[in-house]
Amino acid sequence: HGPVGGHRARQRRRARCLGRVLCCTGRGAAAGACVRVLASTRKRKREDEDEETGQMDSIRFSSGSISMKVTTSSWPKACGRLGRKAAGARAAAAVRSRGGRVRARGIRAREPARNVVRASEQRMSEPVTSESASEYGEEQDVVVVGGGITGLCTAQAIRASGEGTVKNILVTEARDVVGGNIITKQEGDYIWEEGPNSFQPNDFVLQAAVDAGIENELVFGNPTAARYVFWEGELRPVPSGPDAITNNLLSLWGKIRAGLGAVGIMKEAPPQNVEESVEEFIRRHLGDEVFYRLIEPFCSGVYAGDPTKLSMKAAFGKIWVLEEKGGSLVGGALKLMQEKKDNPPEPRDPRLPTPPKGQTVGSFRKGLQSLPRAIGEKLGDDVKVGWKLQDIDRVGGKYKLTYLTPDGPIHVSAKSVVLTIPSYTAAELLRREIPDAHSQLLSFQYPPVGSVVLAYPKSAIRDQLYNDEGEMNAFGQLHPRTQGVTTLGTIYSSSLFPGRCPDGEVLLASYIGGTLNQTILDQSESELADQVDRDLRQMLLKPDAPKGKVVGVRVWQKAIPQFCKGHLDALDAANDAVAEAGYEGCFLSGNYTHGVALGKCVEGAYKMSESVLDYCKELEASTPQVAPSEGVEVSSGDSESEFFV
């Protein structure tokens, strides 16, 4: 209301305000569509305007072929109708473009996961006013929101490679310590992990360790360590080479079926224009036995997920692409080997440590948290903990981020922002300005997972697990759901890495819960520990083994993002929505974009740093460089102007 700022500015402000109210009050797809229509002020025609007061009696909204005249008193109902019309027309056009039929009801995007967002994670309905917040120093070239492993490695890589392009960078973390879900605990002689337990030592993780200056702290598991699957009452070793023929995990027919399918002889044709689940892809290529005895428990161990819903392309893209490249798994592998031979990679950085050959995993002497702690210390004052991002706005081509900090509200101005927070948290931050991104990011499910760490005397472990030297040279075990075991899997932590427990004991880290067992949220820590102990007695412990000592229990209510069918499409749609909203230089990153394993997160962080640096270079090149004249003060800009393996 009022004449200040002109009637067009008032009109835009009222439209944006109405859109925000509708979106924040949960009008769903209709509200989202309405916001997009309201935001398109260039397509609106104003009618019956009172030039003196600047008040509007009515507005005509139009979006494509949909047009509606709305009086001020009927805005809420009319906007709902217009939103539904726009959403329906857009969905119908999408279906027609794919040659499908339009249904009267039920055309919708992926259904958002029913994840409860804590109040502390929700975006403010109204931003902190400029009067109540202080400004944070000079404008930042890059702000990384989230001090987990993805955010820290992104900042570290930018700092290492962006000298001259990125002069200042800020990492903000809502918790009081960096590292995200990488949490190492130590009590007496016990060292254990509450989140991820180890990593695949790819060159990106090794690079991160070198850049952080802790490469000498790396430790690697024995590549000959056995991996087991519990099947029909016994722990059976997973085939890992020549023993594939004599191994008893698969039957003779199961091995023949897998071999013929791998070379493409006994394989069904891929479905056309249909995204396959992990179950569908594996059973089509390798048969039922490989799926139920190997892949199903592996999906539980990595994703805590349901292989009937996980997308093969999204969750295991490196295997999925083999058929596309070579017609079969073996054919694709041969073709990739030839491509690598024809286009050899650049020489490996000689500073990187060389892990043992074979199937190994890595950690650090004092646990995984050594890495984020070292990166945080190296970044120094550029890392702020206890900073909770409440609002992100695009103002004058720059980003304005509002934080609640221990020192009160603070505004930060930045040229680019990298959101490395969970997708549901990013969704709440973008809800008001980018409702399409909000809805897509909320569609990713995060089931609960519990980590239960128990200690037993060595004598409690069955003799078959020890070799002739009396050593337990094994990685751990996985449990297919068909075998009636509640626990997803167990890692033999003390066998894998040195110094994890007192001599004479073994330390076992077990995981429970996941997509198909969310009842763990209703159980106490002691109940979870008892369940794991009962399961281990079926498989690993001697009948007379004493009750395990509970070293640690941690339940993650939202543990691992599920890469279900439609995941990649939803992620692309979220990124497209961010770009279409004019949020150039705002990047979505994290384990829901790159992969859930720690090594994948680090790899994604280093690749994301390249994209951020490219954007900063383009921005710098497009900005006119004007040398200040003597005696002339140059303004800096408008002051109104971010599981377990």
N, C-alpha and C positions, 0 to 999 in steps of 0.2 A: 504494500500500500504506500501511497504518497508519491510525489513527483520526482523524488531524488533518483538520479541514475537513468531517467528516461523510461518510457513505457515499454520499450522492447526488452530492456534489461530486467524490468519487473516481471514481464511476461515469462522470460526464461527462468527467473528465480522461482516463480510460483510453480511453473511446470516441473522443474527439478525437485522442488520441495514435495509436491504431490506424489511424484514418482517414488521418492525416498520413503514417504509415509506408507504408500501401498506396499512397497517391497519389504519394509521393516515389520509390517503387520501381517506378513505371511500370506499374501494373495497369490503366491505360487507363480505358475507360468503366466497367468493373466497379468500379474503385477510386473513381471519381467518384461513381457511384451509391451505393456503400457509405458514403462520407463523408457524403452527404446524409442517408442513413438513420440513421447513427450520430449525426449532429448533432441529429436530431429526438428529443431526450431525452423530450419530453412524450409520445411515442408508444411508449415502451419500458416493459416490465413486468419488474421485477427478480424473480428466483426464487432460492431456496436461498442466501440471503445469510447469512454468518457475522457476527453482530452485533458480536462482540468484536474481530475483526481487521479487519473491513471488507472482506475478500476476497470475490470473487464466484466461485461455482462455475459459474453459467450465466446467460445473459441471453436474454430473448425480444425479438427485433427485429421490428418490423412497419412496413410502408410500404404504405398502401392495402390491397389485397387480399392482399399477400404477407406471410407471417409465418414465422418460423424460430426455433427454440430452438437456442442455440449454447452449447456448453461452452467453458470457458476454453482448453482445450488445442486445440480445433478452430477457433478464431477465424479464422485466415487463410484456410483453404479455404472455410469457411462464408460468410465475408464476400464472397469471390469469387463464390460461387454466388448469394448474395442480390443482389449488385451486378448480375450478369448478368440475374437475374430482373426486377429493378426496371427496368433499362435496356430489356429486351425488352418489358415490359408498357407502359412509357411510349411506346416507339416504335410499338408496335402500336396504342395508343390514338390516337396522332397520325395514323397512316395511316388508321385507320377514320374519324376525324373529317373527313378529306378525301375519303372515299369510295373509298379504294384498297384493294388487297389486301395482306395481311400475308405477307411471305416468311419462311421459316424462318431464313434467315441473310441478312446483308448490309444490314439496316436500320440506318442510321447517319447521323450529322450530316456536315457537310462534312469531308472528309479534311484533317487538319492539313497545312500545308505542311512540306516537309522542310527547314526552316531550322535551321542549326546555331547554337545559342545558346552564346556564349562563357561560360566559367566566371565571368568578372567580371560577367556580366549575370544569372546565376542567383540566385534567392533563397536565403538561408541555410536549411538544413534545420532549424536551431534558432536562435531569436533570441539576440542578444547579451544577456547577463544584465544586470540593473540594477546589479549591483556593478561590472561592467567598463565601463560607459558613463556619461558625464556628462550632465546635463540642459542643454538649450539655453534658458536664460532663461525668459521668460514664454510662456504659451500663445499660439500663433499663430491668428489668425482663419482665414487661408488659407495653405496650403503648396502651391506649384506645383512639381511634380517634372518637371524637364526645362527646360534653358535654351536650347532652340532658339527659332525665331521664334514658334511657337505659344505656348510658355510665357511668353516675354518679353512678347509683345503682350497676353496674358491678364492678366498682372500689371500692365502699364502701364495697361490699360483699367480694371481694378479700382481702381488707385490714383487714376486721374483721376475716376472716377464714384462711388467707394464711400466718400467722406469721411463720417465719422460712423457708417457701418455696419461697415466693415473698418478697424480701428485699426492692425493690423499684418499684414504679408504677407511670406512668405519664398519665394524662388526658389532651387532647388537644382539643380546641374548636375554630372554625374559627371566630365566632361572638365575640362581646366584653362582653358577659354575658352568663352564663350557663343556662341550662333549656330547650334549644331547642324551641319547639312550646308551651311549658307551659309558658304563659305570663299573669301575673296578673297586672291589672292597677288599680290605685287608684287616684281619683280626688274629693276633698271635701269629702262628705259623701258617695260617690259611690265607690264600689269595684266590679270589673267585670273581667271576663276571656276572653282573645282573642283566646285561643285555647281550650283544653279540659276544661270541666266545672266541672267535679266531677269524682270520681272513685268508683268502686266496692271494698269495704273494705276487700279484701282477706288478708290472713296472711302475704303474701309477702310485700304488701304495708305497713301494720302495722309494719312489721319487719324493713322496710326501715325507717319509722318514728322513731322507737325506736333507731336504729343504728345512726340516725342523731341527736337524742336528742330532738325531738320536738313532742313526743307523746302527751304531754299535750295540744298541739295546735289543735289536731284533733277535728273536728265537724262532726256530722252525721245527715242526714236527717231523718224525721219522717217516719218510715216504713209503716205507714198507709196512707201516702200521696197518693192521687189519681193520676192515669195516664189516659190521655184521648186520644182518636182517633177521628178525625173529619170525620164523615160519614153521608152523606145525610142531610147536613145542620145543624148538631148539634154535640156538643162535647159529646161523649159517653165514660163512664168509661171502662177501660180495666178490664176484670175479673181477680181477684186475690185470689180466694179461694171459699168459699161457695156461693158467689154471681155469680159464673159461670152459675148457672141454671137460675137465674132471670135476669141476665145482658142482656141489649138490643143491644149490639154490634153485636152479632151473632143471626141469626134467629133460630127457634126451629130445623129446619132441619140441619142447619149448626152445631149446637151443637151435634146432633145425629151423623152426618157424622164424625165429629172430634173424638167423643168418640169411635165409632166403628173402625175407622182407627187406633187410638192410641193403641187399644188392638189387632190389627191385623186381625179383622174379615172382615172389608171392606177396603182392601188395595191391590193394585196391586203388583205383584212380582217385585223386583228390576231389572233393566236392567243389562245384563251381560257385563262386561268389558267396561262399559261406565260411565264416571264421571258425576254425576247429578248436575244440577244447584240447587240453593235454591228453585226456583219456582217448578222445576220438583219433587224434594223430598217432599216438603210440600204439594203440590196438590195431590201427590200420596198417602201420609199418612193421611192427615187431611182435604183435600177437598179445594174447591175454596174459600169459605168464609174466612177460617182461613188465607189463603194466602193473599187475597186482602185486608182484613180488619185489619190484625194483622202483618203478617210477612213482607209484602211489605213496609209498613211505617216504620217498625222496621229496615229494611235494609237501608232505607234512613236515619234514625236517627243515626245509628252506623257507616255505611260505606259511606254514601252519594252515594250509589252504585245502580247498576241495578241487581235485583235478578234473572233476566233471564240469567245473565252471571256469577254471583258470584258462586263459588263452595261451595256446602254444606259441603263437607269434609274439605275444607280449612278454610272456614269462620265460620262454626258452628260445629266443629269436635266432641264436646261432645254430641251433639244430633245425629249426623250422626252415631256414633259408636253404638248407642243403638240398631238399627236394626241388625247390624252385631253380636252383643252379644246375643240378646234375641229374634230375629225374628220380633219384633215390638218395638215401643217406650216404652210401658209399660213393656213388657217382658224384655227389656234391662235394664230399670231402676231397676226392681226387682233383676236382676242378679247382677248389680253393688252394690246394697245395701247388697246382700248376700256376695259378695266378700269383701266388706268393713268390714262386721261383722266377717268374717273368718280371715281377715288380718287387724286388727285395726291399724290405724296410730299411730305414736309415740306421746307421750303426748305433748300437745300444750305448747309452751314457756310461762311460767307464766308472763313474762314481757309484753306480748302483750296485748293491750287494747281489751276489749270485746265490739264490736259494738252491737247496738240494734238488737233483733231478728226480722226476717222478711226481706222484700225487701227494703233495704236502700242503700244510697250512702254516700260518705264521701268527706271532703275537710279539709281545715285549716282555722283558724279564719281570717287570713289575705290573704287567697287565696291559690291556688295550688302552686304557685311559691315559697311558703315557704319551700317546700321539696327540690327542687334542690338547692335553695340558701343555706339551712342549710348543705346539703351534700358538696357543694362546699367549704363552710367555714371550714368544718371539715377536708377535704382533704388538705386545705391550699395551700402551694407552689407547691404541686404536680398537681395542675390544672393550665393550661396555656390558657388564652383567647387571641383572636386575632392571633392565630397560624393557618395558612391555609396550610394543607398538599398538597404538589405539586407532590410528587413522592414517591413511595415505591418500594424498590428493595430487592431482596434476595441475600446477599453477604456472602460467606464463612459460610453458615449455620445460619446466623443472618439476621435481617432486618435492612435496612438502610432507614430511613425516612427523607425526605427533606421538611422543612417547610419555608414558608415566614412568618416572625414575625415582630413585631414593631421594633425589633433590627436588622433586616436583616435576610438573609437566615441562617438556622441552620440545621445541620445534627444530627439525633438522632439514636443511635444504640439500638436495642431491641431483646430480645429472642423470644417474641411473640407479636402479634398485634391483637386487637379486633376492627373491623370496625363497629361502631354503627351509621354510617352516612346513609342518604337515599340511596336506591339501585342505583339510577341513578348517584349519586356522587361516590359511590364505583365502579360502572362500569367504569367510566372515569379513575379512579386511576389504575384499573387492565387491562385497554384496551390493553396496549402494550405487557405485558408478558402473560396474560391469556385471549385471545380474546373470548374463549368459555364462561367464566364467565361474560365477558363484555356484550355479546349479551343476555344472559339469564337475567341478572340483569336489562337490559334496557327494558325488556318485561313487567315489572310491571307498571301499569298505576296509576297516581296520579291526580285525577280530582280536579278542584278548588272548594273551599268552602268559603263562606263569613259568618262572624260572625257579627250580627247586634244587638246591645244592646240599648233598648229604655226604658224610664221611663214614667210612667203614674200615675196620682192620683188614689188612691184606689177606688174612686167613679166611675172611668171609667170602671171598670171591672164588667161584668154582675153578678147579684146577685146570680145566681145558683152556682157560684164558691166559695161562702162563706158558712161556716157551721153556726150552731146556735150561736156560740160564736163570730161570725163576723171574723173568721180567714179563710185565704185562704190556707187550708191544701191540697196542690196539688204539684205534681212534675213538670208536664208539659204536652205537647200535641204533637202528631204526625199527619202528614197529608198525606194520600194516594194520589198518583199522579193522580188517577182517579177522584178525587174530585175537580179538577180545581184550586188548590191552589199552588202557586209558592214556598212558603216557605216550607222547609222540616220539620221543627219542632220548638217548642218553649219551653224553660225551664223557670220556674218561679223562678228565682234566689233568690229573696228576701223571697219567701215562703219556700225555701229549707234550706237556711243557714242564720243565724242572721247577722245583721250589714252590709247588702249589699247596702242599700240606706236610704235616710232620712225617718223619720216617716211620715206616710200619703201617701207614694208612693209605687208602686210596680216596680220591676226591671225585665224586660223580655229579655232573651237572645235567639235570633232566628238565625237559620242557613238556608242558601240559596245556591243554586248551585248544585254541585255534577256531577256525570257521565252524567246524562241526561239533565243538564242545565249548559253548560259551557259558555253561553253568559254573565254570570256575569262579566267576564273579560273585557267586552266592556262597562260596566255600571259604572257610578260614584258612590261615596259613598252616596250622597244624593238620587240618583235614587234607590239604594238598600234599603235605609231606608224608602223611600216612598212606595216601593213595599211591604215591611214587614208590614208597618202600614196599608196598604189597606187590606192585608190578615187577619190581626188580627181583623179588623173591621167586617169581615165576620163571625168570630168564637168566639171571646173572649170579644171584647169591646162593650160598649153600643153605640147606634147610635149617641148620642150627645157627645161622648168622645172627648176631645181636642187632637190635634196632639201630638204624642209622642215626648218627649225630646230625642234627639240623644245623647246618652252617649258615644258610641264608635262603630266604624265600622272597621273591619279588613278583608281583602280578602287574603286568602292563595292560591297562584297560583298552588301549588302542595301540596294538603292537606293530603289525606288519601290513602295509597296504597290499591289497589283493589285485593282481593283474588279471582280472577276469575278462571274458569276451566283451569287446567294446571298449576296453581300456585305452588303447591307442587312439581310437576315434574321439573319445571323450577328452583326452589330453590335447589332441590337435584342435578340437573345438574350443577348449579353454584358452589355448595360446592365440588362436584366431580372434577370439572375443577381446582379448587384451590388446591385440594390435588394432582391431577395428575401432576400439574405444579411444584410440590416439595415445595409448600408454607405451610409446616407443621407449625402449631402454628399461622396461620392466620385465624381468626374467623369472620364470617359474622353474624351480629346481628342487631336488631332493630325492629321497628313495622312491617316491611314487613316479618320478620321471625317468630315472636312470637304471633302477634295479634295487632290490632290497638288501643284497649282500654288501658287507662293508667295502669290499674291493670295488664293487660296482659304483657305490656312492663316491668313492675317491676318484675313480676314473671319470665319472660324470662331472665332478667338480672341476677337474683340470680341463675337460673339454668345454665346460661352461665358461671358464675364465677366458678362453679364446674368443668366444662369442661376445663377452662383455668388453674385452679389449678392442675387438673390431668395431663395436658400436662407439666406444669412446674415441677411437681414431677418426671415424667418420664424422662424429660430432665436432671434433676439434678442427677437422679439415673444412667443415661447412660454416664455421664461425669466423666472421671477418676479424682479422687482427689489426686493430687500429692503434698506432703508436700515440701515446698521450703527448700533447703539446706542452711546452714549458709553462709552468704556472697554472695549468688547467687540471683540476681534480677529476679523475675518471671514476664514475660510480661502478661498483661491483655488481650492480643489477637491482631489480625491483625487490625490496625487502619482503614482499608478499609471495615473491616468486619461490623404498625396500624389500638284520637280527641274527639273528644267530646264523652261523654258516654250517 
